[in-house]
Amino acid sequence: MAKPEDDGLSPIFEGQGLHAAGLALLLAACAGASRLPQVRQGQLWGIGSVRWLWISIFAAVALQIYVWLCWRLELHGRHLSRLLGRRAFGLYARGFTILGFARIVSVFVLAFVNRGSIADELLSMKIAAVIVLMPALYLFYSVGRYFTFARAFGSDHFDASVRALPLVREGIFRLTPNAMYVFGFFLLWVPGLWGHLLPG
């Protein structure tokens, strides 16, 4: 990894070809899945479930691109801090919050729109929803108690003193140092599992 003080734009795109290829494959898989009859059930405000599916996908991709671009711009040359000064992290965090909220809400809306599309194994899905919710809730507790949400947003990319802090090994971080990536996405599984329990 390049050092934070490195200048120039070339490091920003380093290693992103593989990510782009992976994204293309995932989008192709989603396009195929969108043709399944179960996926095409339901609508809200005149918008069908397939469009809601693509809205939720767009929200996820937009958030990932936003974080990648902001983190790389700041890490390699402090471009955001040079442009925005001390407001850089706060403005970035606001954008992250808006896009993150849109991502979560779009998943819940999609689950509601497509509810009842799977009729079998309702009890097992309910149990699965509760199981994946538990570590997600413990993660948010651990972030607030031990890690701080500012650091979770990526303040280490903007502040060298935060980068110098030791790894957190308390709470859920005792299980893995990458707990937010391992357990954070579980929260997005809950509406999909629980949504099928609602009447169609």
C-alpha positions as CSV (number, residue, x, y, z in Angstrom):
1,M,0.0,0.0,0.0
2,A,1.3,3.5,-0.8
3,K,2.0,5.8,2.0
4,P,-0.6,8.4,3.0
5,E,1.6,11.3,1.9
6,D,2.0,9.9,-1.6
7,D,0.7,12.4,-4.2
8,G,-0.8,11.8,-7.7
9,L,-3.9,10.1,-8.9
10,S,-2.4,6.8,-10.1
11,P,-2.5,5.1,-6.7
12,I,-6.2,5.8,-6.4
13,F,-7.0,3.3,-9.2
14,E,-4.3,0.7,-8.2
15,G,-5.8,-2.8,-7.9
16,Q,-9.3,-1.7,-8.9
17,G,-9.5,-3.7,-12.1
18,L,-10.2,-6.9,-10.2
19,H,-13.0,-5.1,-8.2
20,A,-14.5,-3.8,-11.5
21,A,-14.5,-7.3,-13.0
22,G,-16.1,-8.7,-9.9
23,L,-18.8,-6.0,-9.9
24,A,-19.5,-6.7,-13.6
25,L,-20.0,-10.4,-12.8
26,L,-22.2,-9.7,-9.8
27,L,-24.4,-7.3,-11.9
28,A,-24.7,-9.9,-14.6
29,A,-25.8,-12.5,-11.9
30,C,-28.3,-10.0,-10.6
31,A,-29.7,-9.4,-14.1
32,G,-30.2,-13.2,-14.4
33,A,-31.8,-13.4,-11.0
34,S,-34.2,-10.6,-11.8
35,R,-35.8,-12.8,-14.4
36,L,-36.9,-15.3,-11.8
37,P,-40.7,-15.3,-11.2
38,Q,-40.2,-15.0,-7.4
39,V,-38.1,-11.9,-7.9
40,R,-40.7,-10.2,-10.1
41,Q,-43.5,-10.4,-7.5
42,G,-44.8,-7.2,-5.8
43,Q,-44.8,-3.5,-6.3
44,L,-44.9,-0.3,-4.3
45,W,-46.0,3.2,-5.5
46,G,-46.3,1.8,-9.0
47,I,-42.7,0.5,-9.0
48,G,-42.2,-3.2,-9.5
49,S,-39.9,-5.4,-7.4
50,V,-37.3,-5.7,-10.2
51,R,-36.9,-1.9,-10.2
52,W,-36.7,-1.9,-6.5
53,L,-34.0,-4.6,-6.8
54,W,-31.9,-2.4,-9.1
55,I,-32.5,0.7,-6.8
56,S,-31.1,-1.3,-3.9
57,I,-28.2,-2.5,-6.0
58,F,-27.5,1.0,-7.2
59,A,-27.5,2.3,-3.6
60,A,-25.0,-0.4,-2.6
61,V,-22.7,0.3,-5.5
62,A,-22.9,4.1,-5.0
63,L,-21.9,3.8,-1.4
64,Q,-18.9,1.5,-2.2
65,I,-17.7,3.8,-5.0
66,Y,-18.1,6.9,-2.7
67,V,-16.1,5.3,0.1
68,W,-13.4,4.0,-2.2
69,L,-13.0,7.4,-4.0
70,C,-13.0,9.5,-0.8
71,W,-10.6,7.2,1.1
72,R,-8.2,6.8,-1.8
73,L,-8.2,10.6,-2.5
74,E,-7.5,11.3,1.1
75,L,-5.0,8.5,1.7
76,H,-3.0,9.3,-1.4
77,G,-2.3,13.0,-1.3
78,R,-4.9,14.4,1.2
79,H,-6.9,15.8,-1.7
80,L,-10.1,16.2,0.2
81,S,-8.4,18.0,3.2
82,R,-6.5,20.3,0.8
83,L,-9.8,21.2,-0.8
84,L,-12.1,21.3,2.2
85,G,-9.8,21.9,5.1
86,R,-11.0,20.8,8.5
87,R,-14.5,20.2,7.2
88,A,-13.3,17.3,5.0
89,F,-14.0,14.4,7.3
90,G,-17.3,15.9,8.5
91,L,-18.6,16.4,4.9
92,Y,-17.4,13.0,3.9
93,A,-19.2,11.4,6.9
94,R,-22.4,13.2,6.0
95,G,-22.3,11.8,2.5
96,F,-21.5,8.3,3.9
97,T,-24.5,8.6,6.3
98,I,-26.9,9.6,3.5
99,L,-25.8,6.8,1.1
100,G,-25.6,4.3,3.9
101,F,-29.1,5.1,5.0
102,A,-30.3,4.9,1.4
103,R,-28.7,1.5,1.1
104,I,-30.4,0.1,4.2
105,V,-33.8,1.6,3.5
106,S,-33.8,0.3,-0.1
107,V,-33.1,-3.2,1.2
108,F,-36.0,-3.0,3.6
109,V,-38.3,-1.6,0.9
110,L,-37.3,-4.4,-1.5
111,A,-38.0,-7.0,1.2
112,F,-41.4,-5.5,1.9
113,V,-42.3,-5.3,-1.8
114,N,-41.2,-8.9,-2.5
115,R,-42.7,-10.3,0.7
116,G,-44.3,-13.7,0.6
117,S,-42.5,-14.8,-2.5
118,I,-41.1,-17.8,-0.7
119,A,-43.8,-19.8,1.0
120,D,-41.8,-22.7,2.4
121,E,-39.7,-23.1,5.5
122,L,-41.0,-19.9,7.2
123,L,-39.9,-21.1,10.7
124,S,-36.4,-21.7,9.6
125,M,-36.2,-18.3,7.9
126,K,-37.5,-16.7,11.1
127,I,-34.8,-18.4,13.1
128,A,-32.2,-17.5,10.6
129,A,-33.3,-13.8,10.8
130,V,-32.9,-13.8,14.6
131,I,-29.5,-15.6,14.4
132,V,-28.0,-13.1,12.0
133,L,-29.5,-10.1,13.8
134,M,-27.7,-11.0,17.1
135,P,-24.1,-10.5,15.9
136,A,-25.1,-7.4,13.9
137,L,-26.5,-5.8,17.1
138,Y,-23.4,-6.8,19.1
139,L,-21.3,-5.3,16.4
140,F,-23.0,-1.9,16.7
141,Y,-22.6,-2.1,20.4
142,S,-18.9,-2.9,20.1
143,V,-18.3,-0.1,17.6
144,G,-20.0,2.4,19.9
145,R,-18.4,1.1,23.1
146,Y,-14.8,0.3,21.9
147,F,-14.1,1.4,18.3
148,T,-16.1,4.7,17.9
149,F,-18.4,5.4,15.0
150,A,-16.0,8.1,13.7
151,R,-13.3,5.5,13.3
152,A,-15.8,3.2,11.7
153,F,-16.6,5.9,9.1
154,G,-12.9,6.0,8.2
155,S,-11.4,8.8,10.3
156,D,-8.1,7.1,10.1
157,H,-7.8,8.1,6.5
158,F,-8.1,11.7,7.5
159,D,-6.2,11.9,10.8
160,A,-2.8,10.4,11.2
161,S,-3.3,10.2,15.0
162,V,-6.2,7.9,14.5
163,R,-4.1,5.7,12.2
164,A,-1.6,5.3,14.9
165,L,-4.1,3.9,17.4
166,P,-3.7,0.2,18.2
167,L,-6.1,-2.4,16.8
168,V,-9.3,-2.9,18.9
169,R,-9.4,-6.3,20.5
170,E,-12.5,-5.9,22.7
171,G,-16.2,-6.8,22.2
172,I,-16.9,-8.5,18.9
173,F,-13.4,-7.4,17.7
174,R,-12.0,-10.2,19.8
175,L,-13.3,-12.6,17.2
176,T,-11.9,-10.8,14.2
177,P,-10.2,-7.5,13.5
178,N,-12.5,-7.0,10.5
179,A,-15.7,-7.5,12.4
180,M,-17.5,-4.7,10.5
181,Y,-17.0,-6.5,7.2
182,V,-17.7,-10.0,8.7
183,F,-20.8,-9.2,10.7
184,G,-22.0,-5.8,9.5
185,F,-23.7,-7.1,6.4
186,F,-25.8,-9.5,8.5
187,L,-28.1,-6.5,9.2
188,L,-28.9,-6.4,5.5
189,W,-29.9,-10.0,5.5
190,V,-32.6,-9.6,8.2
191,P,-35.2,-7.8,6.1
192,G,-34.8,-10.4,3.3
193,L,-35.3,-13.3,5.7
194,W,-38.0,-11.6,7.8
195,G,-39.8,-10.0,4.8
196,H,-41.0,-13.4,3.6
197,L,-42.8,-13.9,6.8
198,L,-45.2,-11.1,6.0
199,P,-48.4,-11.8,4.1
200,G,-48.0,-11.3,0.4
